[in-house]
Amino acid sequence: MKTIIREGGRLVIPAAYRKALGLKPGDEVLLVLEDGEIRVVSTRQAIARAQTLLRRYVPEGRSLSEELIQERREEAARA
């Protein structure tokens, strides 16, 4: 898909692409510069990708978020 860089460096993402990515006005996206190319990644996609990468290092049945919550509760109880 071809588009034009507008005044101030603005770039319009075509509607079909926004729809495919599930993007709506006001959504944040990440721009990734890789090998001379810009990739637009929704925050939802970035979070999902990070979760997938981290799952390799967390044993099945272990919840890091539950552990963090428990640590915070213990810290609050000591205060």
N, C-alpha and C positions, 0 to 999 in steps of 0.2 A: 504494500500500500504506500502510495506516495503522498507526502504532505509538505507544508512550507513552514519554515521557521519565521515567525512573525516578530514584530517590533518587541524589543526587550527580551528576546530569546524565547518567546512563547511558542509552544508547540501544541497543536491540536491533535488529540488522539481520536481517530475516527470512531464514530458511534458503534460500528460493528465490533471493534476491538474493545471498547469500553464495556459493551454488553458481554462479550466473551470472558472478560476479566471480572465481571460483576462490579464495575466501578460506577459510582454515582458522584454528582457534584459535591465537592467538599471532602471526598475520600483522600487519604494520604497514600502516596505511592513511594516506592524506593526506586532510585535511578542507580543502576549498576554499570560502571564503565569497565568493560572487559574486552581485551584484545581489540581495542579501537572501536568498539560498538557500545551503544547505550541500550540497556535492557530496562524495561519498566516492569516492576514487580509490585503487586498489591501487598499491603501489609499482611493480609490474610494468608497469601501464598508464602511470604517470607517466614511467618510464624510456623506454618505447617512444615516448611522445609527444615527449619531449625529443630522442631519437635522430632521429625524423622531422624535427623542426624544424631540427636541426643539419645534417642531410644536405644541405639546400639550399645550405649554405655551404662544403661540403667537396667538392672535385673527385672525380669518379669514379676509383676505383683508389687513392686516397690513404687511408692508415690513420693516424689521429691517435694511436691507442693504440700502434701500432708505432713511430711517431716518438718518443713519450714514453718508451717502453722503451729505445730506442736512446740518447736523451739521458741517461737515468739510468745506462746502462752506461758511457757516455763520462765522466760525472761520477765514477762509482765508480772508473774506471781512472785518473783524474787524482789521486784522493785517496790 
